[in-house]
Amino acid sequence: MSNPSVVQLKPFLQPFPYGREGMESWAAQFALATPSLKADVDKDGGIKSSQPYGELWCGGTHKNGPCYVEGRDETLKGLIQRDAGFYLGKKLLNDEQMASQYPSDLPFLFKILSFDKPLPLQCHPDKGLGKRLFQEEKRREGENSNFVDTNAKPEVGVALSPFTAFVGFRPIEQLAAIVKGVPELQGLFQESTLSTLYSTASSSPSDDQSKAVLRSLFYEAINATPSKFKPLTKRLSDRVAKEGADTVFGAANAFTPKGKANASGESEAQAMARVFDISVKTYGEDDVGSIVALVLMNILRLQKGEGAWILADDLHAYVEGDIIECMVRRLAPAASRSRAHSPLVPSAQANSDNMVAHGLGESEMGGISTFVEMLSYRHLPAEQLLLEYEDKWSKGQRGLTRRYKVPIAEFDLLATTLTSVSESTETLSPLDGPLTFIVTNGSVKVTAGGDSVSLTKGQCGFVRAEVEIQLEGNGELWGAFYQ
């Protein structure tokens, strides 16, 4: 069997419960673009209007959702491992970190997310904590189902449509002003904790002092009993509906994010009211995450092409949007290795995520005490949480490619936009490692090493390492690659 330099992939549709329903979901729309996946969906009765479709895994080798080579009964992992040197390249194979953690395999998982309700309030452990949680679960349960490896799990999300996310804690001065201005939020905390918050915020605190206060606030809020937070949630919802966002949350408007961290142009009060309404309508008044995220966390509102970088141990919860997401590859949980996984049956995401979570639809995943202890309590202004990028990247020879500067070793991202007028072709100089990609608009012909695939909106592909890549067409291509 020949070793093609570029292939079309059959992605994997994941109907996670937070996804947009039916054909409203970009994941569902894109899934139908690949003939073999469309055939699978049609056998199951087609895309169902009332079923959520959260993710399309369009470039990965995860056992819970492996990509296949379109037209072949072969997984992407199988293709790579037939000739790892040819597909992965010398640099990736000789990288000691990559070789030990992802032997002869891709080090990342590349996908589309399409959702209109909040994901769980969550974080992923860093390498040290990940190892301890892995060992403790194995000792306690006899096998690992939640913490399935010891690697850190940082991730990146880049908007394809207007995107809202909770990311990190608010700066303490901002938090103090908001809490002081909203009596319902004060009810989550002890008087002594509030007093410490106000005094610390007014005293030019050190980073460690701010983090200590944030830890106390999060501890009290996330441990609040339903009898405490449900009445607060209801009173706050009723008051926003009656009095309006800028009356209830007006103290927050002095801290409305600047520039690209607020593409929607909303005031901070309007954003708070909107995400609170979405959260409560989705999960009801008995989910503590709705009020915890509202009071403590930054709300990013990004436009297409803007992204956020989520560090290990960062608190986050995506709210709504369509995004490119790429993350360090996770191993499949032990329980899933022994059975086939249907791409058309809704399932929980947590098992594959090395995730600790509580609230916004999740209950005590990994333990609340672990959640409190593991967080970084990073507290930057929203505008400082965006992913940097470089337009007219030097490896795009015609200046039509953007590279996203992802600050870890496993992957970077790129985006190429072609038009049918004067900018219909781009040539990418050879990359050190492989590229997985998806066409999100129009059509693009991809040529590498004498092989070509012509792909349309929603279709995915893979290009081997160390080969020049020629792009031609009228469309948009997004990819993840090792470099």
Summary of the structure (lengths in Angstrom):
residues: 483
radius of gyration: 22.7
end to end distance: 27.9
largest distance: 70.9
contacts: 1773
relative contact order: 0.18
helix: 35%
strand: 26%
